[in-house]
Amino acid sequence: MLINKNKGFTLIELVLYVAISAILLILTGGVIIEVLAFQAKANAIESVADNARAIFSRIEEITTDASSINSPYPGSYSPTLDLSMMTLENDPTIIDVSDLKRVMVKQGWWWSEYVYYLSDNNVQIKELSFFNATPPGGSYIFSVKLTVAATSFSPLREYNYEQTFYSTFHFKK
């Protein structure tokens, strides 16, 4: 009676194991890359929407203290909104886009001390324009066009997302 004392794997078993392992790694690697790409896309979209929402919310808060619109003039567009404010230390308040492509608020005559940003570093403001739609003798009305862009990175690609938002604000004379 012959007893086989070899307890190892045969060459065919090893080749099959390596082939199956390689196929599984390729499939899971592809899924992981797609998940990371989807996450980058979702982060860019969320960042753009969150910044637009925060900018419009803050503009609405600022206009509660406004007494008039200095610029743009009624019926015209401007990349800057200049408001006269009821609170003296905030008069005037100017909203525009900085050199860093962020929405910037300058309040009072000593702007260097009262400058803050409404958008964060994760996005770029591609366009900010204001239209003064104030009718003669009516409440102050202005509309805002805001284009926000973000770039997110995943391991193998970059995702760019850009969206334009519109809103209208009003306050009484």
Rosetta blueprint (number, residue, H / E / L):
1 M L
2 L L
3 I L
4 N L
5 K L
6 N L
7 K L
8 G L
9 F L
10 T L
11 L H
12 I H
13 E H
14 L H
15 V H
16 L H
17 Y H
18 V H
19 A H
20 I H
21 S H
22 A H
23 I H
24 L H
25 L H
26 I H
27 L H
28 T H
29 G H
30 G H
31 V H
32 I H
33 I H
34 E H
35 V H
36 L H
37 A H
38 F H
39 Q H
40 A H
41 K H
42 A H
43 N H
44 A H
45 I H
46 E H
47 S H
48 V H
49 A H
50 D H
51 N H
52 A H
53 R H
54 A H
55 I H
56 F H
57 S H
58 R H
59 I H
60 E H
61 E H
62 I H
63 T H
64 T L
65 D L
66 A E
67 S E
68 S E
69 I E
70 N E
71 S E
72 P L
73 Y L
74 P L
75 G L
76 S L
77 Y E
78 S E
79 P L
80 T L
81 L E
82 D E
83 L E
84 S E
85 M E
86 M L
87 T L
88 L H
89 E H
90 N H
91 D L
92 P L
93 T E
94 I E
95 I E
96 D E
97 V E
98 S L
99 D L
100 L L
101 K L
102 R L
103 V E
104 M E
105 V E
106 K E
107 Q E
108 G L
109 W L
110 W L
111 W H
112 S H
113 E H
114 Y L
115 V E
116 Y E
117 Y E
118 L L
119 S L
120 D L
121 N L
122 N L
123 V E
124 Q E
125 I E
126 K E
127 E E
128 L E
129 S E
130 F E
131 F E
132 N E
133 A L
134 T L
135 P L
136 P L
137 G L
138 G L
139 S L
140 Y E
141 I E
142 F E
143 S E
144 V E
145 K E
146 L E
147 T E
148 V E
149 A E
150 A E
151 T E
152 S E
153 F E
154 S L
155 P L
156 L L
157 R L
158 E E
159 Y E
160 N E
161 Y E
162 E E
163 Q E
164 T E
165 F E
166 Y E
167 S E
168 T E
169 F E
170 H E
171 F E
172 K L
173 K L
